[in-house]
Amino acid sequence: MAKPPSAAMQGIAFMLAGSFFMSLNNAILKWLSAGYPAGEILFLRSAFIFVSIGFFIWRAGGFHTARVGNPKVHLLRASCVVCSAFLFMNAVRLLPLADVIAITFVAPLFLTALARPVLGEQVGFRRWAAVIVGFVGMLIIIRPGGDLWRLAALLPLGTALMDATRDLFTRRMTNARETANAILVTTTAAVGFAGLTTVLAGNWIWLTPRDFGLIAIGGLITGCGHYCMVETFRLAEAGLVAPFRYSSILWAGALGYMFWGDIPDRWVVTGTVVLIASGVYILHREMVRARG
């Protein structure tokens, strides 16, 4: 049954807000990555994300809503998120924020390409064609070569691959009726633990009060971003709101220009448009397939 128009508009608003919160958090990570180890930032941010998770658990009815059913699958998914987090932290340290976000848009293409061998899902000719076009867009952005920028571009590309693999595990976990709260708890704990272990060797740098406050804000708004995403898909159909996730490139571009004066060049803009177009088309084909 279609959602009422008012609910659909609320869903779009939540998606735009969630994309903004996540982009703002990414900007905070980029700001802090210049002066602190990645592991330290991820550990402290995870601690504050748990504040938001506590709210989600309370709202859902208690700790039983975070019960883990299949620890092995949780561990595999969490491992992907840990790898993605460290790759992303180093990516934003070396590259403009909007460029990093643009390259990570290749994640849905990886997800589509892996869906058949991993999940046994049927992927038709049209979706394969869209995947190929999307990878062309990625190559336009990266412009493969030997200089530092293009080598550093492999970091957000690795992030996208890990995100796609994470989503594959998430599909399996959803089918197994693992709760969103359980997934959030295990993932956040894994990232925090991995971050802590990397700084136990003695490379911990004490934060200034301002930077500690930034990490606290980053953790809290990440939780708000997750909440907005949950509300988005509760209120509106995925096919309607999912394309608005690409608003994150606008937020990232605005924040990158505001704080670092970064302006994406014509190659990044062109490649991003191609990537977004292929991603939206893949989403369209998935919705057509879901309707039968």
Secondary structure as the mmCIF struct_conf table of DSSP 4:
data_model
#
loop_
_struct_conf.conf_type_id
_struct_conf.id
_struct_conf.beg_label_comp_id
_struct_conf.beg_label_asym_id
_struct_conf.beg_label_seq_id
_struct_conf.end_label_comp_id
_struct_conf.end_label_asym_id
_struct_conf.end_label_seq_id
HELX_LH_PP_P HELX_LH_PP_P1 ALA A 2 PRO A 4
HELX_RH_AL_P HELX_RH_AL_P1 PRO A 5 SER A 33
TURN_TY1_P TURN_TY1_P1 ALA A 34 GLY A 35
BEND BEND1 TYR A 36 TYR A 36
HELX_RH_AL_P HELX_RH_AL_P2 ALA A 38 ALA A 60
TURN_TY1_P TURN_TY1_P2 GLY A 61 GLY A 61
BEND BEND2 GLY A 62 GLY A 62
HELX_RH_3T_P HELX_RH_3T_P1 PHE A 63 ALA A 66
BEND BEND3 GLY A 69 GLY A 69
HELX_RH_AL_P HELX_RH_AL_P3 PRO A 71 LEU A 94
BEND BEND4 LEU A 95 LEU A 95
HELX_RH_AL_P HELX_RH_AL_P4 LEU A 97 THR A 104
TURN_TY1_P TURN_TY1_P3 PHE A 105 VAL A 106
HELX_RH_AL_P HELX_RH_AL_P5 ALA A 107 LEU A 114
HELX_RH_PI_P HELX_RH_PI_P1 ALA A 115 LEU A 119
HELX_RH_AL_P HELX_RH_AL_P6 PHE A 125 ILE A 142
BEND BEND5 GLY A 146 ASP A 147
HELX_RH_AL_P HELX_RH_AL_P7 LEU A 148 ALA A 152
TURN_TY1_P TURN_TY1_P4 ALA A 153 ALA A 153
HELX_RH_AL_P HELX_RH_AL_P8 LEU A 154 ASN A 175
TURN_TY1_P TURN_TY1_P5 ALA A 176 ARG A 177
HELX_RH_AL_P HELX_RH_AL_P9 ALA A 180 VAL A 199
TURN_TY1_P TURN_TY1_P6 LEU A 200 ALA A 201
BEND BEND6 GLY A 202 GLY A 202
HELX_LH_PP_P HELX_LH_PP_P2 TRP A 206 THR A 208
HELX_RH_AL_P HELX_RH_AL_P10 PRO A 209 LEU A 235
BEND BEND7 ALA A 236 ALA A 236
HELX_RH_AL_P HELX_RH_AL_P11 ALA A 238 VAL A 241
HELX_RH_3T_P HELX_RH_3T_P2 ALA A 242 SER A 247
HELX_RH_AL_P HELX_RH_AL_P12 SER A 248 TRP A 260
HELX_RH_AL_P HELX_RH_AL_P13 ARG A 266 ARG A 291
#
